[in-house]
């Protein structure tokens, strides 16, 4: 799977809100790789293997931070935006080392809206080619329209495919989400689109005349777009999920760490409102909405390790509908 799926694709690892200032960086582990993404200023985000070319130390060990000069934490070797050596302390001791001879492993990086994608393959499709018709939908999640209000990175003790499958089915809602969503939607309110690279699920959970319906109508007018009052789940193979409602976008990236552990990256975006009335409504409505979906996520992540333990049993019942 690592060779066939994850080395060749593009993966959502961070947003521009995660590293807003020049010198900001984030680190992320994906499979056997430790990745560092740094903001070089003026919208220039670059990703590298988080390993120094000198003595193979991690460049940075913190989850995030700011370094004025892109340098290794061990001996202070400095690198430019392409990963080439820029300054080596006590450089004459390393003669005849030529400038640029040792450099970092640089990964292709692309920003779509405010999502930062990284590809581990030196060659391959561009981000536009990879995302295809979904590119425009993701590009709409830019900083002019949306602001990030919540971020969560969590390791789940389950194979990445179990997490993917969990986002695609609603059969578990009545059991796992009985305190939040409560009931799975009725079939007549659901629609599915199946494509080669992605799938789309839609349902209409908001009843007309409800308070939430009115809030969504009011806030949608503020950002000059019609309220749709539905829930949309866009699942892009292999690891990206984007869940839309009128007033929130939940970005989710599920990537393997190993066969039984995954990293789950969540980012919550909400529309920017333009007047005092809608900002006031949003101020009271948004925290409860975010709290609700965070609770739903933790309900899933709390159960999935139990699923992992079950499928690892040395003996299994006859049958099994996977």
MIBA-251945 format. One record per atom (N, C-alpha, C): residue in one letter; x, y, z. Coordinates in steps of 0.1 Angstrom, whole numbers, padded with zeros to 4 digits, always signed. Example, Ala and Ser with C-alpha at 12.3 -4.5 7.8 and 13.67 -1.06 7.14 Angstrom:
% residues 2
A+0132-0057+0078;A+0123-0045+0078;A+0132-0033+0078;S+0128-0022+0071;S+0137-0011+0071;S+0129+0000+0079;
***
This chain:
% residues 322
X+0008-0012+0000;X+0000+0000+0000;X+0009+0013+0000;X+0019+0012+0008;X+0028+0024+0008;X+0034+0027-0005;X+0039+0017-0012;X+0045+0019-0025;X+0035+0022-0035;X+0024+0016-0035;X+0014+0018-0046;X+0005+0030-0045;X+0001+0033-0032;X-0009+0044-0030;X-0003+0056-0025;X+0006+0055-0015;X+0010+0067-0007;X+0022+0074-0013;X+0031+0067-0018;X+0043+0073-0024;X+0040+0081-0037;X+0029+0077-0044;X+0026+0082-0057;X+0016+0094-0057;X+0009+0095-0046;X-0002+0105-0046;X+0002+0118-0039;X-0008+0127-0037;X-0007+0139-0030;X-0015+0138-0017;X-0009+0144-0006;X-0016+0142+0007;X-0017+0155+0014;X-0029+0158+0019;X-0032+0170+0027;X-0025+0168+0041;X-0015+0176+0044;X-0008+0175+0057;X-0009+0187+0066;X-0014+0199+0061;X-0014+0211+0069;X-0022+0221+0062;X-0025+0232+0069;X-0031+0244+0062;X-0022+0256+0064;X-0024+0266+0056;X-0016+0278+0058;X-0018+0285+0071;X-0030+0282+0078;X-0032+0288+0091;X-0024+0281+0101;X-0019+0269+0098;X-0010+0262+0108;X+0004+0268+0109;X+0008+0275+0099;X+0021+0282+0099;X+0020+0295+0092;X+0014+0305+0098;X+0010+0318+0092;X+0022+0327+0090;X+0033+0326+0097;X+0043+0336+0097;X+0056+0330+0090;X+0064+0338+0084;X+0077+0334+0078;X+0085+0327+0089;X+0091+0316+0086;X+0099+0309+0096;X+0091+0298+0104;X+0077+0299+0103;X+0069+0289+0110;X+0071+0275+0103;X+0071+0265+0111;X+0071+0251+0106;X+0062+0242+0113;X+0058+0231+0107;X+0051+0220+0114;X+0058+0207+0110;X+0058+0197+0118;X+0063+0184+0115;X+0052+0174+0115;X+0053+0164+0107;X+0042+0154+0106;X+0049+0141+0103;X+0045+0130+0109;X+0049+0117+0105;X+0039+0110+0097;X+0043+0104+0085;X+0035+0097+0076;X+0042+0084+0072;X+0036+0073+0076;X+0043+0060+0073;X+0057+0060+0079;X+0067+0056+0072;X+0081+0056+0077;X+0088+0070+0077;X+0081+0080+0072;X+0087+0093+0070;X+0084+0103+0080;X+0093+0111+0084;X+0091+0123+0092;X+0092+0135+0083;X+0082+0143+0082;X+0081+0155+0073;X+0082+0168+0080;X+0088+0178+0075;X+0088+0191+0080;X+0083+0200+0069;X+0074+0209+0072;X+0069+0219+0062;X+0072+0233+0068;X+0078+0241+0060;X+0082+0255+0065;X+0076+0266+0056;X+0073+0277+0063;X+0068+0289+0056;X+0080+0297+0053;X+0084+0299+0040;X+0095+0307+0036;X+0091+0321+0033;X+0079+0325+0035;X+0074+0338+0033;X+0068+0340+0019;X+0058+0350+0018;X+0052+0354+0006;X+0045+0342-0001;X+0038+0334+0008;X+0031+0322+0003;X+0039+0311-0002;X+0051+0310+0002;X+0060+0299-0003;X+0062+0289+0008;X+0055+0277+0006;X+0056+0266+0016;X+0063+0255+0010;X+0073+0249+0017;X+0081+0239+0011;X+0082+0227+0022;X+0082+0215+0016;X+0082+0203+0025;X+0095+0195+0023;X+0101+0189+0033;X+0113+0182+0033;X+0112+0170+0042;X+0120+0160+0039;X+0123+0149+0049;X+0129+0156+0061;X+0124+0153+0073;X+0129+0160+0085;X+0141+0153+0091;X+0151+0152+0082;X+0164+0146+0085;X+0175+0154+0079;X+0185+0158+0087;X+0196+0166+0083;X+0205+0158+0074;X+0211+0164+0064;X+0220+0157+0055;X+0234+0155+0061;X+0237+0161+0073;X+0250+0160+0079;X+0252+0147+0087;X+0245+0147+0098;X+0246+0135+0107;X+0233+0128+0109;X+0223+0131+0101;X+0210+0124+0101;X+0202+0127+0114;X+0204+0138+0120;X+0196+0142+0131;X+0182+0148+0125;X+0172+0147+0133;X+0160+0154+0130;X+0163+0169+0129;X+0158+0176+0119;X+0160+0190+0118;X+0153+0197+0129;X+0140+0193+0132;X+0133+0198+0143;X+0125+0187+0149;X+0123+0187+0163;X+0116+0176+0169;X+0103+0180+0175;X+0100+0193+0176;X+0088+0198+0181;X+0077+0197+0170;X+0064+0196+0175;X+0053+0195+0165;X+0052+0208+0157;X+0055+0219+0162;X+0055+0232+0154;X+0064+0242+0161;X+0067+0252+0154;X+0076+0263+0160;X+0080+0273+0149;X+0090+0281+0153;X+0094+0291+0143;X+0110+0291+0144;X+0116+0291+0133;X+0131+0292+0132;X+0134+0303+0122;X+0140+0313+0126;X+0143+0324+0117;X+0152+0320+0105;X+0161+0311+0108;X+0169+0305+0097;X+0167+0290+0096;X+0164+0285+0084;X+0161+0271+0083;X+0174+0263+0085;X+0175+0258+0097;X+0188+0251+0101;X+0185+0239+0110;X+0195+0230+0111;X+0194+0218+0119;X+0196+0222+0134;X+0189+0215+0142;X+0189+0218+0157;X+0202+0212+0163;X+0210+0204+0155;X+0221+0197+0161;X+0234+0205+0159;X+0238+0207+0147;X+0251+0215+0144;X+0249+0228+0137;X+0236+0231+0134;X+0233+0244+0129;X+0235+0246+0114;X+0236+0235+0107;X+0237+0236+0092;X+0224+0243+0087;X+0227+0252+0078;X+0215+0260+0072;X+0212+0256+0058;X+0199+0257+0054;X+0195+0252+0041;X+0186+0263+0035;X+0185+0263+0022;X+0176+0272+0015;X+0163+0265+0012;X+0154+0272+0005;X+0140+0268+0002;X+0140+0255-0007;X+0151+0252-0013;X+0151+0240-0021;X+0159+0229-0014;X+0163+0231-0002;X+0170+0221+0006;X+0185+0221+0004;X+0191+0230-0004;X+0205+0230-0006;X+0212+0236+0006;X+0225+0232+0009;X+0232+0238+0020;X+0235+0253+0017;X+0232+0261+0027;X+0233+0275+0026;X+0245+0281+0034;X+0246+0276+0046;X+0258+0280+0055;X+0261+0268+0063;X+0274+0265+0064;X+0279+0254+0073;X+0288+0260+0083;X+0285+0259+0096;X+0294+0265+0106;X+0308+0258+0105;X+0318+0266+0106;X+0332+0261+0105;X+0334+0253+0092;X+0329+0259+0081;X+0329+0252+0068;X+0343+0248+0063;X+0354+0255+0066;X+0367+0250+0061;X+0371+0236+0066;X+0366+0232+0077;X+0369+0219+0082;X+0363+0208+0073;X+0354+0211+0064;X+0347+0201+0056;X+0353+0201+0042;X+0364+0208+0039;X+0370+0207+0026;X+0374+0193+0023;X+0372+0188+0010;X+0368+0196-0002;X+0353+0195-0005;X+0344+0196+0006;X+0330+0196+0003;X+0326+0208-0005;X+0319+0205-0016;X+0315+0216-0025;X+0301+0221-0021;X+0299+0234-0024;X+0286+0240-0020;X+0275+0233-0028;X+0265+0229-0020;X+0253+0222-0026;X+0255+0207-0027;X+0267+0202-0023;X+0269+0187-0024;X+0260+0179-0015;X+0258+0184-0003;X+0249+0177+0006;X+0236+0186+0008;X+0225+0180+0006;X+0212+0187+0007;X+0201+0179+0013;X+0190+0185+0016;X+0179+0178+0022;X+0171+0171+0011;X+0163+0161+0015;X+0154+0155+0006;X+0142+0164+0005;X+0139+0169-0007;X+0129+0179-0009;X+0117+0173-0016;X+0105+0175-0011;X+0093+0169-0016;X+0085+0180-0024;X+0078+0176-0034;X+0069+0185-0041;X+0058+0189-0032;X+0055+0202-0032;X+0045+0209-0023;X+0036+0217-0031;X+0023+0217-0028;X+0013+0225-0035;X+0003+0231-0025;X-0002+0243-0028;X-0012+0249-0019;X-0025+0251-0028;X-0036+0245-0023;X-0049+0246-0030;X-0058+0253-0020;X-0063+0265-0023;X-0070+0272-0012;X-0061+0275-0001;X-0064+0270+0011;X-0055+0271+0022;X-0050+0257+0027;X-0052+0247+0018;X-0047+0233+0021;X-0033+0231+0015;X-0024+0226+0023;X-0011+0223+0018;X-0010+0208+0016;X-0007+0205+0003;X-0005+0191-0001;X+0010+0188-0003;X+0014+0176-0001;X+0027+0171-0003;X+0027+0158-0010;X+0036+0157-0020;X+0038+0144-0027;X+0052+0139-0025;X+0053+0126-0022;X+0066+0120-0019;X+0072+0115-0031;X+0066+0116-0043;X+0072+0111-0055;X+0079+0122-0062;X+0090+0120-0068;X+0098+0130-0075;X+0091+0134-0088;X+0084+0125-0094;X+0077+0128-0106;X+0063+0122-0105;X+0054+0127-0113;X+0040+0122-0113;X+0031+0133-0116;X+0018+0131-0114;X+0008+0141-0118;X+0009+0153-0110;X+0005+0165-0115;X+0004+0177-0108;X-0007+0176-0098;X-0008+0186-0089;X-0019+0185-0080;X-0033+0187-0087;X-0033+0195-0098;X-0045+0197-0105;X-0049+0184-0112;X-0039+0177-0118;X-0042+0164-0124;X-0047+0154-0114;X-0041+0154-0103;X-0044+0144-0092;X-0058+0146-0087;X-0062+0159-0084;X-0075+0162-0078;X-0086+0162-0089;X-0082+0165-0101;X-0092+0165-0112;X-0103+0175-0110;X-0116+0170-0111;X-0127+0179-0110;X-0129+0184-0096;X-0123+0178-0086;X-0124+0182-0072;X-0115+0194-0069;X-0106+0197-0078;X-0097+0208-0075;X-0104+0221-0072;X-0114+0225-0080;X-0121+0237-0079;X-0129+0238-0065;X-0135+0227-0061;X-0142+0227-0048;X-0132+0229-0037;X-0120+0223-0037;X-0110+0225-0027;X-0104+0239-0027;X-0103+0244-0039;X-0097+0258-0040;X-0106+0268-0034;X-0119+0265-0034;X-0129+0275-0028;X-0126+0277-0013;X-0120+0267-0006;X-0117+0268+0008;X-0105+0277+0010;X-0105+0290+0005;X-0094+0299+0006;X-0096+0308+0018;X-0086+0316+0021;X-0086+0324+0033;X-0095+0336+0031;X-0099+0339+0018;X-0108+0351+0016;X-0122+0347+0021;X-0126+0334+0019;X-0139+0329+0023;X-0140+0323+0037;X-0129+0315+0041;X-0130+0307+0053;X-0118+0310+0062;X-0121+0308+0075;X-0110+0309+0085;X-0110+0296+0093;X-0098+0292+0097;X-0096+0280+0105;X-0100+0283+0119;X-0108+0275+0125;X-0112+0277+0139;X-0109+0266+0148;X-0104+0254+0143;X-0100+0243+0152;X-0091+0234+0144;X-0081+0228+0151;X-0072+0219+0145;X-0069+0208+0155;X-0069+0195+0149;X-0066+0184+0158;X-0058+0174+0149;X-0047+0169+0155;X-0039+0158+0150;X-0039+0147+0160;X-0044+0135+0157;X-0045+0125+0167;X-0041+0111+0160;X-0033+0104+0168;X-0030+0090+0164;X-0041+0081+0168;X-0045+0073+0159;X-0056+0063+0162;X-0050+0049+0160;X-0052+0041+0170;X-0047+0027+0170;X-0055+0018+0161;X-0055+0021+0148;X-0063+0013+0139;X-0057+0015+0125;X-0059+0005+0117;X-0054+0006+0103;X-0062+0017+0096;X-0055+0024+0087;X-0061+0036+0080;X-0074+0032+0072;X-0075+0020+0067;X-0087+0016+0060;X-0099+0015+0068;X-0097+0012+0081;X-0109+0011+0090;X-0114+0025+0092;X-0106+0035+0093;X-0110+0049+0095;X-0117+0054+0082;X-0112+0051+0071;X-0118+0054+0058;X-0132+0048+0057;X-0133+0035+0060;X-0146+0029+0059;X-0156+0035+0068;X-0151+0039+0080;X-0160+0045+0090;X-0166+0058+0085;X-0159+0065+0077;X-0164+0078+0072;X-0174+0076+0061;X-0173+0064+0055;X-0182+0061+0043;X-0195+0055+0046;X-0197+0050+0058;X-0209+0043+0062;X-0216+0050+0074;X-0229+0050+0073;X-0237+0056+0084;X-0244+0045+0093;X-0241+0033+0090;X-0248+0022+0097;X-0245+0022+0112;X-0234+0027+0116;X-0229+0027+0130;X-0235+0038+0138;X-0242+0048+0132;X-0246+0060+0138;X-0255+0057+0151;X-0265+0049+0149;X-0274+0046+0160;X-0267+0040+0172;X-0256+0034+0171;X-0249+0028+0182;X-0238+0037+0187;X-0229+0041+0178;X-0217+0049+0183;X-0220+0063+0185;X-0230+0069+0178;X-0233+0083+0179;X-0247+0086+0185;X-0251+0077+0194;X-0264+0079+0199;X-0266+0091+0208;X-0255+0097+0213;X-0256+0109+0221;X-0254+0122+0212;X-0251+0120+0199;X-0248+0132+0191;X-0257+0132+0179;X-0253+0125+0168;X-0261+0125+0156;X-0274+0117+0158;X-0274+0107+0167;X-0285+0099+0171;X-0290+0088+0161;X-0294+0093+0149;X-0300+0083+0140;X-0294+0085+0126;X-0292+0074+0119;X-0287+0075+0105;X-0298+0081+0096;X-0295+0088+0086;X-0305+0095+0077;X-0313+0084+0070;X-0325+0088+0067;X-0334+0079+0059;X-0329+0078+0045;X-0331+0067+0038;X-0326+0065+0024;X-0331+0075+0015;X-0344+0079+0016;X-0350+0089+0007;X-0343+0103+0007;X-0336+0105+0018;X-0329+0118+0020;X-0314+0117+0016;X-0310+0106+0010;X-0296+0104+0007;X-0294+0102-0008;X-0282+0106-0012;X-0278+0104-0026;X-0263+0101-0026;X-0259+0093-0036;X-0245+0089-0037;X-0240+0091-0052;X-0228+0096-0053;X-0221+0096-0066;X-0208+0088-0064;X-0206+0079-0074;X-0194+0071-0073;X-0186+0074-0086;X-0173+0078-0084;X-0164+0082-0095;X-0151+0073-0093;X-0143+0074-0103;X-0131+0066-0103;X-0122+0069-0091;X-0120+0082-0088;X-0111+0086-0078;X-0117+0091-0065;X-0130+0094-0065;X-0137+0099-0054;X-0152+0095-0053;X-0158+0097-0042;X-0172+0095-0040;X-0178+0107-0033;X-0191+0109-0035;X-0198+0120-0029;X-0211+0115-0023;X-0213+0118-0010;X-0225+0114-0003;X-0232+0127+0001;X-0246+0128-0001;X-0253+0140+0003;X-0266+0136+0011;X-0269+0144+0021;X-0281+0142+0028;X-0286+0155+0033;X-0299+0156+0036;X-0305+0169+0040;X-0311+0168+0054;X-0302+0170+0064;X-0306+0168+0078;X-0313+0180+0085;X-0314+0191+0078;X-0319+0203+0085;X-0333+0205+0081;X-0342+0204+0091;X-0357+0206+0088;X-0360+0221+0086;X-0368+0224+0076;X-0372+0238+0074;X-0380+0243+0086;X-0378+0256+0089;X-0384+0262+0101;X-0377+0261+0114;X-0366+0253+0114;X-0359+0251+0127;X-0350+0263+0129;X-0345+0265+0141;X-0336+0276+0145;X-0323+0275+0136;X-0318+0263+0135;X-0306+0261+0128;X-0308+0264+0113;X-0319+0261+0108;X-0323+0265+0094;X-0322+0280+0092;X-0328+0287+0102;X-0328+0302+0101;X-0313+0307+0102;X-0305+0302+0111;X-0291+0306+0113;X-0284+0304+0100;X-0285+0293+0093;X-0278+0290+0081;X-0282+0299+0070;X-0295+0302+0069;X-0300+0312+0059;X-0294+0326+0062;X-0294+0330+0074;X-0289+0343+0077;X-0274+0345+0074;X-0266+0335+0079;X-0252+0335+0077;X-0248+0333+0062;X-0255+0325+0055;X-0252+0323+0041;X-0254+0336+0033;X-0264+0344+0036;X-0266+0357+0030;X-0254+0366+0032;X-0248+0365+0044;X-0237+0374+0047;X-0225+0371+0039;X-0223+0358+0034;X-0212+0355+0026;X-0216+0354+0011;X-0228+0359+0008;X-0233+0360-0005;X-0233+0346-0013;X-0238+0336-0006;X-0240+0323-0013;X-0253+0317-0007;X-0260+0310-0016;X-0273+0304-0011;X-0270+0293-0001;X-0279+0292+0009;X-0279+0281+0019;X-0284+0269+0012;X-0278+0257+0014;X-0282+0245+0008;X-0288+0235+0019;X-0286+0238+0031;X-0291+0230+0042;X-0289+0215+0041;X-0278+0211+0036;X-0275+0197+0035;X-0261+0194+0040;X-0258+0181+0041;X-0245+0176+0045;X-0239+0169+0033;X-0227+0172+0030;X-0220+0166+0019;X-0207+0160+0024;X-0204+0148+0020;X-0192+0141+0023;X-0185+0137+0010;X-0174+0144+0008;X-0165+0142-0004;X-0153+0133+0001;X-0153+0121-0005;X-0142+0112-0001;X-0133+0110-0013;X-0120+0115-0011;X-0111+0114-0022;X-0100+0104-0019;X-0099+0094-0028;X-0090+0083-0025;X-0075+0087-0026;X-0066+0082-0017;X-0069+0073-0006;X-0073+0079+0007;X-0068+0091+0011;X-0069+0095+0025;X-0076+0108+0028;X-0082+0115+0018;X-0087+0128+0021;X-0103+0127+0021;X-0108+0134+0032;X-0123+0135+0033;X-0125+0150+0035;X-0135+0156+0028;X-0140+0169+0031;X-0155+0169+0033;X-0159+0173+0045;X-0173+0173+0049;X-0178+0187+0049;X-0189+0190+0042;X-0194+0203+0041;X-0208+0204+0047;X-0210+0215+0055;X-0224+0220+0057;X-0223+0235+0054;X-0234+0241+0054;X-0234+0255+0050;X-0224+0264+0059;X-0223+0260+0071;X-0215+0269+0080;X-0203+0263+0086;X-0199+0251+0080;X-0186+0245+0085;X-0181+0236+0074;X-0168+0236+0073;X-0161+0226+0064;X-0151+0219+0073;X-0152+0206+0073;X-0143+0197+0081;X-0133+0190+0071;X-0120+0193+0072;X-0110+0187+0064;X-0104+0175+0072;X-0103+0164+0066;X-0098+0152+0073;X-0088+0144+0064;X-0077+0141+0069;X-0067+0133+0062;X-0063+0121+0071;X-0065+0109+0066;X-0062+0097+0073;X-0050+0090+0066;X-0039+0089+0073;X-0027+0083+0067;X-0021+0073+0076;X-0015+0063+0070;X-0009+0052+0079;X+0004+0056+0085;X+0006+0052+0098;X+0019+0052+0104;X+0025+0039+0103;X+0017+0028+0105;X+0021+0014+0102;X+0009+0006+0100;X+0009-0007+0101;X-0002-0015+0098;X-0014-0013+0108;X-0011-0009+0120;X-0021-0009+0130;X-0023+0005+0137;X-0016+0015+0131;X-0017+0029+0136;X-0018+0039+0125;X-0026+0049+0127;X-0028+0060+0117;X-0027+0073+0123;X-0024+0083+0115;X-0025+0097+0119;X-0037+0103+0113;X-0045+0109+0121;X-0058+0116+0117;X-0056+0131+0118;X-0057+0138+0107;X-0055+0152+0107;X-0068+0159+0104;X-0073+0167+0113;X-0086+0174+0112;X-0084+0189+0112;X-0090+0196+0103;X-0091+0211+0104;X-0105+0215+0101;X-0110+0224+0110;X-0123+0230+0109;X-0123+0244+0103;X-0130+0247+0093;X-0131+0260+0087;X-0145+0265+0087;X-0147+0278+0090;X-0160+0284+0090;X-0160+0296+0081;X-0171+0300+0075;X-0171+0311+0066;X-0169+0324+0073;X-0162+0333+0067;X-0160+0347+0073;X-0173+0355+0070;X-0178+0361+0081;X-0190+0369+0080;X-0186+0384+0078;X-0196+0392+0073;X-0192+0405+0068;X-0199+0416+0076;X-0208+0413+0085;X-0214+0424+0092;X-0216+0421+0107;X-0219+0431+0115;X-0219+0429+0130;X-0230+0419+0134;X-0241+0418+0126;X-0252+0409+0130;X-0248+0395+0129;X-0243+0392+0117;X-0239+0378+0114;X-0227+0374+0123;X-0218+0383+0125;X-0206+0380+0134;X-0211+0377+0148;X-0221+0384+0153;X-0227+0381+0166;X-0233+0367+0166;X-0241+0364+0156;X-0247+0351+0155;X-0237+0340+0155;X-0227+0342+0147;X-0216+0332+0145;X-0208+0331+0158;X-0207+0341+0166;X-0199+0341+0178;X-0206+0331+0188;X-0219+0330+0188;X-0226+0321+0197;X-0229+0307+0191;X-0231+0307+0178;X-0234+0294+0171;X-0222+0286+0168;X-0211+0292+0164;X-0199+0284+0160;X-0193+0276+0171;X-0191+0280+0183;X-0185+0272+0193;X-0193+0259+0196;X-0207+0260+0196;X-0215+0248+0198;X-0214+0238+0186;X-0213+0244+0174;X-0212+0236+0162;X-0199+0228+0162;X-0188+0235+0165;X-0174+0229+0166;X-0174+0218+0176;X-0179+0221+0188;X-0179+0212+0199;X-0187+0199+0196;X-0198+0201+0188;X-0206+0189+0184;X-0198+0180+0175;X-0191+0185+0165;X-0184+0177+0155;X-0171+0171+0162;X-0165+0178+0171;X-0153+0173+0178;X-0158+0161+0186;X-0169+0162+0192;X-0174+0150+0200;X-0177+0138+0191;X-0183+0141+0179;X-0185+0130+0169;X-0172+0123+0166;X-0162+0131+0163;X-0149+0126+0159;X-0143+0117+0170;X-0144+0122+0183;X-0138+0114+0194;X-0146+0101+0196;X-0159+0101+0193;X-0167+0089+0194;X-0162+0079+0184;X-0159+0083+0172;X-0153+0074+0162;X-0139+0069+0166;X-0131+0078+0169;X-0117+0074+0173;X-0116+0066+0185;X-0125+0068+0194;X-0125+0060+0206;X-0130+0045+0204;X-0138+0043+0193;X-0142+0030+0191;X-0133+0022+0181;X-0127+0028+0171;X-0120+0021+0161;X-0109+0012+0166;X-0102+0016+0176;X-0092+0006+0181;X-0098-0007+0186;X-0111-0007+0190;X-0118-0020+0193;X-0120-0028+0181;X-0123-0021+0170;X-0125-0028+0157;X-0111-0034+0153;X-0100-0027+0155;X-0087-0032+0151;X-0084-0045+0159;X-0087-0045+0172;X-0084-0056+0180;X-0092-0068+0175;X-0104-0066+0171;X-0113-0077+0166;X-0107-0083+0154;X-0103-0075+0144;X-0099-0081+0131;X-0085-0087+0133;X-0078-0084+0144;X-0065-0091+0146;X-0066-0104+0153;X-0078-0108+0157;X-0080-0121+0164;X-0075-0132+0155;X-0068-0142+0162;X-0063-0153+0155;X-0074-0162+0149;X-0086-0161+0155;X-0097-0169+0150;X-0109-0159+0148;X-0116-0160+0137;X-0127-0152+0134;X-0140-0160+0131;X-0152-0154+0134;X-0164-0162+0131;X-0165-0165+0117;X-0173-0175+0113;X-0176-0178+0100;X-0184-0167+0093;X-0179-0163+0081;X-0186-0152+0074;X-0179-0139+0076;X-0185-0128+0080;X-0179-0115+0081;X-0182-0107+0069;X-0189-0096+0071;X-0192-0087+0060;X-0184-0075+0062;X-0172-0074+0055;X-0163-0063+0056;X-0166-0052+0046;
***
